[in-house]
Amino acid sequence: MKLYCAPGFTSLADHIAMLEAGIPFDLVKVDLETKQIEGGGHYIDINPTGYVPALMFDDGQVLTENVAILAWIADRTPELAPQGHLGHYRLLEMLSFIATEIHKRFPTYLSLPEDVREPTGQQLLHWFDFVADRLEQGYLFGETFTVADAYLFQLAWGATQLGFHLPEPFGDYIARIGQRPAAQAALHREGLA
């Protein structure tokens, strides 16, 4: 199995979750500008959209999109998902929220000239503030780390790298997840530590 990633992009969430789950895989880095794969080859042949992540199974099938890959990981590692009869759906709900309300705004924000970024930046801060209340017990679903936390961590970590001042308790949240062995290993493997 191969996980295609671009260092520092949201594929970091999938990388962390795969390590947390103990699922064996090879990491393959992608240059998103040139669409070249580390070691040779064209990423467009793997994922025609050119976006990361992509998870290639041993039979050659490819799964793309953070929500799908993270849900797949959680299905194989139930301790990385919220529990209860609605746990699976609560996870999909949170992954979809993160993808549509937070993640999707970053490309827009980064594509704008600096002097007109503020409204999009305020939208990002609004949605980080909205989800901050969920972190009072430590993680998005209480005291247990889930694959959704890997996704939110990457986006919050990336936001701070861009100079955003996120509401509390994000400082502690980022530091706590950043110290998890899987996060440390993923950051190191991607050359970000």
Backbone bond lengths (Angstrom), bond angles and torsions (degrees), N, CA, C in turn:
res aa  C-N    CA-C-N  psi(-1)  N-CA   C-N-CA  omega(-1)  CA-C   N-CA-C  phi
1 M - - - 1.434 - - 1.526 108.33 -
2 K 1.333 115.49 141.79 1.466 120.71 -179.11 1.519 109.52 -127.92
3 L 1.338 115.72 135.65 1.449 121.83 173.16 1.522 107.43 -108.72
4 Y 1.324 115.56 117.87 1.471 121.85 177.69 1.525 107.87 -90.22
5 C 1.327 115.38 127.14 1.460 120.14 -176.24 1.523 110.46 -140.48
6 A 1.312 114.80 163.77 1.460 122.89 170.77 1.520 105.94 -123.68
7 P 1.320 118.58 119.70 1.458 120.84 -175.79 1.531 112.99 -51.30
8 G 1.340 114.33 128.09 1.455 121.17 177.60 1.515 114.53 88.95
9 F 1.311 118.09 -11.64 1.467 120.69 178.75 1.526 109.47 -89.35
10 T 1.316 117.16 179.17 1.464 119.83 -172.74 1.523 113.63 -66.71
11 S 1.312 118.06 -10.81 1.459 119.26 172.85 1.528 110.93 -62.15
12 L 1.335 117.44 -17.15 1.463 121.18 174.80 1.527 109.99 -58.29
13 A 1.321 118.16 -36.18 1.465 121.73 178.72 1.524 110.85 -60.26
14 D 1.310 116.77 -44.85 1.462 121.40 -179.67 1.527 110.26 -67.29
15 H 1.325 115.96 -38.32 1.454 122.37 178.26 1.532 109.24 -60.17
16 I 1.334 117.00 -49.80 1.464 121.30 178.93 1.529 110.14 -60.38
17 A 1.323 117.17 -47.30 1.466 120.93 -177.56 1.527 111.75 -63.04
18 M 1.323 117.64 -39.40 1.466 120.39 178.09 1.532 110.28 -62.80
19 L 1.329 116.73 -42.34 1.461 120.36 178.13 1.522 110.92 -67.07
20 E 1.332 117.75 -42.17 1.473 120.96 176.67 1.521 110.66 -58.01
21 A 1.318 116.56 -39.54 1.467 121.46 -177.56 1.520 113.05 -76.91
22 G 1.324 116.76 -15.71 1.457 119.71 -177.32 1.514 113.54 72.59
23 I 1.320 116.51 24.88 1.466 121.36 179.36 1.531 108.14 -85.30
24 P 1.323 118.46 122.97 1.461 119.73 -179.74 1.536 111.81 -71.15
25 F 1.325 115.80 137.02 1.458 120.99 179.64 1.522 109.03 -160.65
26 D 1.325 114.56 160.25 1.460 121.40 171.65 1.518 107.34 -99.87
27 L 1.318 116.34 138.59 1.457 121.90 177.47 1.518 108.79 -94.41
28 V 1.330 116.24 128.84 1.457 121.69 179.37 1.523 107.67 -123.74
29 K 1.323 116.04 118.94 1.465 120.39 -178.54 1.520 110.82 -85.34
30 V 1.335 114.59 143.67 1.457 122.75 -178.15 1.522 108.58 -121.82
31 D 1.322 116.46 135.35 1.459 121.64 171.04 1.531 105.91 -89.05
32 L 1.321 116.90 110.14 1.461 119.86 -174.07 1.521 113.17 -70.39
33 E 1.325 117.86 -24.12 1.471 119.53 178.17 1.520 111.43 -73.00
34 T 1.320 115.71 -46.34 1.467 119.62 -176.39 1.524 112.75 -94.08
35 K 1.334 116.35 -14.09 1.477 123.12 -176.61 1.532 111.34 63.38
36 Q 1.330 115.96 27.15 1.457 121.18 177.32 1.525 109.70 -93.89
37 I 1.319 115.45 145.15 1.454 122.56 178.44 1.519 107.93 -95.72
38 E 1.322 115.63 137.88 1.462 120.33 175.25 1.530 108.71 -55.79
39 G 1.299 116.33 128.51 1.455 121.03 -178.00 1.518 113.32 91.48
40 G 1.339 117.77 -3.72 1.462 121.52 176.59 1.516 113.37 111.06
41 G 1.285 114.76 148.82 1.453 121.61 178.35 1.517 111.59 112.24
42 H 1.332 114.31 166.10 1.456 121.68 -178.32 1.521 109.33 -109.08
43 Y 1.321 116.30 125.91 1.456 121.10 -178.04 1.528 111.64 -65.49
44 I 1.317 117.60 -29.70 1.471 121.02 178.80 1.531 110.52 -58.78
45 D 1.328 117.59 -27.01 1.466 120.81 176.05 1.534 111.44 -70.15
46 I 1.319 117.04 -23.10 1.464 121.96 178.76 1.527 110.14 -89.62
47 N 1.347 115.25 -51.34 1.461 121.82 -179.09 1.522 108.39 -132.94
48 P 1.316 118.21 103.56 1.470 121.65 -176.17 1.528 114.96 -57.89
49 T 1.351 118.21 -20.60 1.463 118.96 177.12 1.520 111.60 -73.61
50 G 1.325 116.55 -23.11 1.460 121.10 -178.01 1.508 113.55 81.71
51 Y 1.334 118.85 0.64 1.460 122.33 -178.92 1.525 110.66 -90.61
52 V 1.314 115.56 151.83 1.460 121.16 170.59 1.521 107.14 -104.75
53 P 1.304 117.42 153.09 1.454 129.46 7.28 1.525 112.38 -89.70
54 A 1.311 113.51 168.48 1.461 122.20 167.61 1.521 106.42 -142.19
55 L 1.299 116.01 137.02 1.451 122.06 178.33 1.519 107.67 -115.63
56 M 1.336 115.85 114.52 1.465 120.06 179.40 1.526 108.69 -100.70
57 F 1.324 114.48 123.58 1.449 120.88 178.80 1.526 109.92 -82.59
58 D 1.314 115.51 164.98 1.463 120.68 -177.17 1.522 112.79 -61.14
59 D 1.344 117.84 -24.29 1.466 120.29 179.22 1.531 112.32 -86.76
60 G 1.352 117.24 2.80 1.460 121.63 177.15 1.517 114.65 94.78
61 Q 1.339 118.05 -10.11 1.459 119.35 176.67 1.530 109.66 -68.58
62 V 1.330 115.82 149.13 1.465 121.52 -177.71 1.520 109.35 -124.84
63 L 1.324 114.68 132.36 1.462 122.62 174.66 1.521 107.30 -112.33
64 T 1.328 117.38 131.18 1.466 121.43 -179.07 1.529 109.46 -121.95
65 E 1.314 115.74 172.38 1.464 125.70 177.64 1.527 111.02 79.32
66 N 1.329 114.21 132.08 1.464 120.84 -179.36 1.523 112.39 -55.61
67 V 1.315 117.57 -46.49 1.473 120.20 -176.86 1.525 110.19 -58.42
68 A 1.313 117.74 -45.82 1.467 121.06 -177.76 1.531 111.58 -67.70
69 I 1.317 116.87 -45.24 1.473 119.89 -177.90 1.526 110.45 -67.22
70 L 1.328 117.45 -44.87 1.463 119.99 179.78 1.525 111.56 -64.63
71 A 1.323 117.88 -37.81 1.468 120.57 176.08 1.528 110.41 -65.50
72 W 1.327 117.38 -38.85 1.465 121.42 177.72 1.527 109.90 -61.75
73 I 1.317 116.87 -44.11 1.471 121.12 178.74 1.524 109.88 -61.46
74 A 1.330 116.85 -46.42 1.466 120.95 -179.02 1.523 111.58 -63.08
75 D 1.321 117.61 -34.83 1.468 120.34 177.66 1.527 111.09 -63.91
76 R 1.315 116.88 -31.10 1.458 120.64 -178.94 1.524 112.68 -89.28
77 T 1.323 116.09 -16.62 1.463 121.16 -177.60 1.528 107.58 -135.13
78 P 1.323 118.06 80.78 1.468 121.35 -173.52 1.525 114.87 -55.76
79 E 1.339 117.94 -26.00 1.462 118.73 179.29 1.530 112.40 -69.41
80 L 1.328 117.59 -9.96 1.469 121.89 176.59 1.523 112.02 -98.57
81 A 1.320 116.45 17.76 1.468 122.04 179.61 1.526 108.83 -132.35
82 P 1.334 117.76 154.27 1.462 119.45 174.99 1.523 109.99 -65.74
83 Q 1.322 115.23 149.95 1.460 120.86 -176.65 1.532 110.46 -95.10
84 G 1.298 115.56 174.65 1.456 122.08 177.82 1.513 112.16 100.11
85 H 1.319 116.11 168.96 1.467 119.89 -174.55 1.527 112.43 -66.82
86 L 1.324 118.62 -21.05 1.468 120.90 175.77 1.533 112.35 -104.91
87 G 1.335 116.93 7.42 1.464 120.65 -175.50 1.522 114.36 -53.29
88 H 1.314 116.53 -47.50 1.477 121.06 -179.79 1.520 110.71 -59.73
89 Y 1.327 116.11 -42.63 1.465 120.72 -177.07 1.530 111.36 -75.10
90 R 1.331 116.81 -33.70 1.465 120.00 175.45 1.527 110.01 -64.78
91 L 1.328 115.83 -37.01 1.460 119.44 176.84 1.527 110.74 -64.62
92 L 1.323 116.84 -47.99 1.465 119.98 178.28 1.520 111.17 -60.98
93 E 1.324 116.39 -38.94 1.459 121.52 177.74 1.533 110.67 -59.46
94 M 1.347 116.72 -47.66 1.465 120.65 -177.94 1.529 111.08 -70.28
95 L 1.315 118.16 -42.55 1.469 120.31 178.54 1.524 110.63 -61.15
96 S 1.332 116.48 -41.55 1.467 120.37 178.86 1.520 111.08 -65.95
97 F 1.332 117.04 -40.97 1.463 120.81 177.28 1.528 110.81 -60.25
98 I 1.326 116.47 -48.46 1.468 120.37 -179.48 1.523 110.05 -60.16
99 A 1.327 116.72 -43.67 1.465 121.13 -178.21 1.523 112.04 -65.05
100 T 1.327 116.84 -43.85 1.466 119.37 -172.09 1.517 114.17 -88.31
101 E 1.320 117.80 -31.85 1.464 118.76 -175.50 1.526 113.82 -98.68
102 I 1.325 117.91 -27.21 1.470 120.29 -178.78 1.528 110.30 -109.05
103 H 1.322 116.18 -61.00 1.466 120.17 -174.56 1.521 112.75 -55.27
104 K 1.314 117.32 -47.48 1.473 120.23 -173.87 1.526 112.98 -63.31
105 R 1.328 118.28 -21.61 1.463 120.47 -178.57 1.537 113.02 -79.20
106 F 1.319 117.92 -23.22 1.462 119.55 -177.82 1.527 113.44 -62.88
107 P 1.337 120.00 -46.95 1.474 118.23 177.82 1.526 112.75 -59.62
108 T 1.327 116.29 -38.11 1.469 119.35 177.13 1.518 110.05 -63.81
109 Y 1.323 116.39 -49.15 1.466 121.78 -179.86 1.530 110.68 -55.31
110 L 1.318 116.52 -48.70 1.469 120.69 -176.27 1.528 113.31 -71.20
111 S 1.331 117.43 -22.26 1.465 120.24 -179.18 1.528 112.47 -83.63
112 L 1.321 116.73 -14.41 1.464 120.55 -177.34 1.527 111.72 -85.16
113 P 1.339 117.24 149.08 1.464 118.93 171.76 1.536 108.97 -60.51
114 E 1.316 116.28 146.88 1.466 120.36 -175.11 1.517 113.69 -54.96
115 D 1.325 117.56 -33.72 1.463 119.85 -175.82 1.531 113.67 -74.59
116 V 1.326 118.56 -7.13 1.476 120.42 178.05 1.541 112.53 -124.48
117 R 1.314 116.95 16.42 1.464 121.20 -178.89 1.528 114.00 -79.64
118 E 1.324 117.74 -19.96 1.464 120.38 -169.22 1.527 114.55 -55.23
119 P 1.344 121.09 -45.56 1.474 118.34 -179.76 1.536 112.98 -60.09
120 T 1.317 117.59 -40.63 1.466 119.91 178.69 1.524 110.05 -69.77
121 G 1.323 116.73 -38.01 1.457 120.56 175.92 1.515 111.63 -61.40
122 Q 1.323 117.19 -39.09 1.469 121.19 177.63 1.527 111.11 -66.47
123 Q 1.331 116.85 -36.21 1.471 119.70 176.16 1.525 110.37 -63.60
124 L 1.335 116.51 -43.06 1.463 120.24 177.32 1.529 110.62 -59.16
125 L 1.321 116.14 -47.99 1.465 119.91 -179.60 1.534 111.16 -62.20
126 H 1.328 116.35 -37.33 1.472 120.11 177.64 1.528 110.86 -58.13
127 W 1.339 116.62 -46.94 1.462 119.24 -176.61 1.527 111.95 -74.38
128 F 1.336 118.04 -31.98 1.467 119.07 172.52 1.529 109.64 -64.95
129 D 1.334 117.11 -41.57 1.459 121.37 177.80 1.526 110.57 -62.48
130 F 1.319 116.90 -40.90 1.462 122.42 179.47 1.524 111.36 -58.20
131 V 1.324 116.78 -42.51 1.463 120.69 -176.40 1.532 112.10 -85.33
132 A 1.323 118.23 -14.53 1.469 121.41 -176.95 1.525 112.10 -58.35
133 D 1.331 117.70 -36.47 1.473 120.81 179.79 1.525 111.91 -61.03
134 R 1.318 116.83 -27.97 1.471 120.80 -179.23 1.518 112.09 -70.36
135 L 1.344 117.24 -15.50 1.461 121.50 -173.38 1.523 113.39 -93.16
136 E 1.325 117.99 3.43 1.458 121.04 -175.03 1.523 113.22 -59.87
137 Q 1.334 117.94 -30.63 1.467 120.53 178.75 1.524 111.93 -93.02
138 G 1.310 117.56 4.48 1.456 120.84 176.15 1.512 114.33 122.22
139 Y 1.332 116.65 -46.27 1.460 121.26 -176.58 1.529 109.47 -136.37
140 L 1.304 116.76 176.75 1.457 121.05 -177.26 1.524 113.79 -60.83
141 F 1.334 116.70 -32.14 1.451 121.06 -178.42 1.526 111.50 -116.79
142 G 1.315 116.67 37.11 1.459 120.33 177.31 1.511 112.40 102.86
143 E 1.315 115.77 -130.89 1.462 121.17 -173.99 1.517 113.20 -93.45
144 T 1.328 117.79 2.43 1.460 121.39 -174.92 1.525 111.27 -114.49
145 F 1.315 116.36 129.00 1.460 123.34 175.61 1.529 109.15 -68.28
146 T 1.347 116.41 135.22 1.461 121.45 176.26 1.531 109.36 -128.43
147 V 1.320 115.84 173.95 1.466 119.52 177.65 1.526 111.33 -62.30
148 A 1.341 117.74 -26.92 1.462 120.35 177.04 1.523 110.89 -64.94
149 D 1.331 117.04 -32.84 1.460 120.31 177.15 1.526 111.22 -67.39
150 A 1.322 117.60 -34.11 1.466 119.74 176.43 1.526 110.04 -62.03
151 Y 1.327 116.80 -40.80 1.465 122.30 -179.53 1.532 110.80 -67.69
152 L 1.345 116.06 -49.38 1.458 119.51 -179.77 1.524 110.97 -64.47
153 F 1.334 116.91 -38.91 1.467 120.88 177.45 1.518 110.46 -56.34
154 Q 1.340 117.57 -49.29 1.458 119.75 -176.92 1.516 110.60 -59.85
155 L 1.307 117.62 -43.52 1.465 120.89 -178.55 1.521 111.82 -68.92
156 A 1.329 116.91 -40.64 1.465 120.13 178.33 1.525 110.55 -67.85
157 W 1.315 116.55 -43.38 1.472 121.38 177.05 1.527 109.67 -59.70
158 G 1.332 116.84 -45.80 1.457 121.01 178.41 1.518 112.35 -62.62
159 A 1.336 116.47 -39.22 1.469 120.49 178.85 1.522 110.78 -62.09
160 T 1.326 116.72 -42.23 1.467 118.47 179.02 1.524 110.92 -67.40
161 Q 1.328 117.48 -33.46 1.461 120.63 176.21 1.529 111.03 -63.30
162 L 1.332 116.27 -28.87 1.469 121.78 178.48 1.525 112.87 -86.79
163 G 1.328 117.01 -1.17 1.453 120.62 177.16 1.519 115.69 96.51
164 F 1.333 118.09 7.04 1.458 120.36 176.68 1.529 109.60 -70.34
165 H 1.312 116.32 141.67 1.464 122.47 174.68 1.522 107.01 -103.14
166 L 1.311 114.85 97.36 1.464 120.56 -175.50 1.518 110.74 -80.53
167 P 1.338 116.44 151.07 1.469 119.96 179.56 1.527 110.99 -67.94
168 E 1.328 114.03 157.18 1.465 118.03 172.50 1.520 107.51 -70.04
169 P 1.294 117.67 146.48 1.451 130.28 13.41 1.530 114.67 -98.62
170 F 1.332 118.08 29.73 1.468 119.46 -175.49 1.522 113.93 -62.38
171 G 1.324 117.87 -32.73 1.465 119.27 178.61 1.513 111.29 -58.16
172 D 1.330 116.49 -49.73 1.462 121.22 178.91 1.525 111.41 -67.11
173 Y 1.322 115.62 -39.01 1.471 121.57 -178.94 1.536 110.30 -60.79
174 I 1.322 116.70 -49.19 1.465 121.20 179.77 1.526 110.17 -62.27
175 A 1.338 116.45 -45.54 1.466 120.13 -179.20 1.527 111.08 -62.96
176 R 1.337 117.14 -43.50 1.465 121.19 -177.91 1.529 111.71 -63.99
177 I 1.338 115.86 -47.28 1.464 118.28 179.97 1.525 110.35 -70.00
178 G 1.321 116.39 -37.88 1.469 120.21 178.90 1.510 113.34 -60.82
179 Q 1.333 117.88 -21.46 1.464 121.87 178.37 1.530 113.13 -90.76
180 R 1.315 117.21 -7.51 1.463 119.03 177.85 1.531 108.66 -64.69
181 P 1.315 118.16 140.42 1.467 119.86 -178.42 1.533 113.63 -54.15
182 A 1.332 117.61 -39.02 1.470 119.90 -179.84 1.527 110.93 -66.01
183 A 1.323 117.05 -41.10 1.471 120.16 178.59 1.516 110.34 -66.47
184 Q 1.323 116.94 -43.28 1.468 120.40 178.05 1.530 110.65 -59.70
185 A 1.330 116.52 -44.68 1.466 120.65 -179.58 1.527 111.11 -64.55
186 A 1.333 116.84 -43.49 1.470 120.24 -179.37 1.526 110.67 -64.70
187 L 1.316 117.46 -46.01 1.467 120.83 178.66 1.523 110.37 -59.99
188 H 1.320 116.76 -41.73 1.469 120.39 178.77 1.520 111.23 -65.86
189 R 1.329 117.27 -45.95 1.475 121.06 -177.93 1.521 111.72 -64.14
190 E 1.343 116.85 -29.08 1.464 119.99 179.41 1.524 112.19 -91.13
191 G 1.334 116.96 1.24 1.456 120.61 178.37 1.511 113.30 75.34
192 L 1.335 117.91 26.94 1.458 122.31 -176.32 1.531 112.60 -107.47
193 A 1.328 117.66 -8.30 1.465 120.58 -177.66 1.511 110.61 -89.70
